[in-house]
Amino acid sequence: MKKKAIKLNSLQRRTLALFQVLASSPETSTTHEDTGEITVSYLPEPHGDHVHIGNIVVSGQDASGFSNEAVWRALARKGMIVANFPVQATLTREGLAFETGLRDQFEHSDH
């Protein structure tokens, strides 16, 4: 039996990609050695019309999924995260491995 492909809308995809960026930094996340999952416990606040996430900057609109409970619920329902909205999200192995196609599209910040 073939595994069904997981589909994410554009906001869900962007939010997952940003969670993946946050999960890659020990400053914003904690790795669970026994499961391979990573808990993101720091969500950046908008700074004017943009948000700094590590060494990248995204528009506030692109990061709006961080404050959207429906996005978190959808990602949890699809097995990408375990949600504790709005405090933290634990990325599952599936969520960490999911190819959003967006990570290389984020603009690197010089400030």
Secondary structure, DSSP 4 states (H G I P E B T S, - for coil): -PPPPP---HHHHHHHHHHHHHHT-TTTEEE-TTT--EEE---PPPBTTEEEETTEEEETTTTGGGG-HHHHHHHHHTTSEEEETTTEEEEPHHHHH---S-GGGSEEP--
